[in-house]
């Protein structure tokens, strides 16, 4: 028995939402990537594809006659680390060219009986 010292490497993947006219051709979509979810009511399929093949796969999917629209998931582009921003004043600040700063308003809650 020979054991290789190969390491498991995580593939970067991206979700693609494929809106279709009919789900009859669902088997054809299996060759483009891993089917994660199928909505039979709204007629869309969520595929996962390797990151380096996303643009090429989108173009191929767009050319299929049963595909209405192809959308790319932008979740990998969003920074999901909110630990340093939750509960701090930095969470309310917008850092753009204008340097806008949102000020929290001091509002008092009054009951309807005391108004």
C-alpha positions, 0 to 999 in steps of 0.5 A: 500500500503506497501512501502519497503525501498529497495535500487537500487544496481548496478550490475557489468557487463561485455561484452562478444563477441560471434562469431557465425557461424550462427545467426539462434540460436540467441534465444538460446543466450538470456538465457545467458545474455542481448543481447546488439548488433548483427552484422549480417554482421560479425556474432557476438553478444555482451552479457552483463553478471553479473561479477560473472557469466562471467567465467561460462557463457564463458565455457557454450558458448564455448560448443555450436556447433554454437559458433566459439569463445568467447571473454571477454571485458576488458573495466572494467579492464581499468582505465578510469579516464584521468583527471589528465593525459591529457595535463601534462608531466605525460601522456608521462611517462611510469612507469615500471621497466626501468623507461622510460621517453619520451622526446618531440621533438622540431620540426618546421613546414616548408612550402614547399615554404620556403624549 
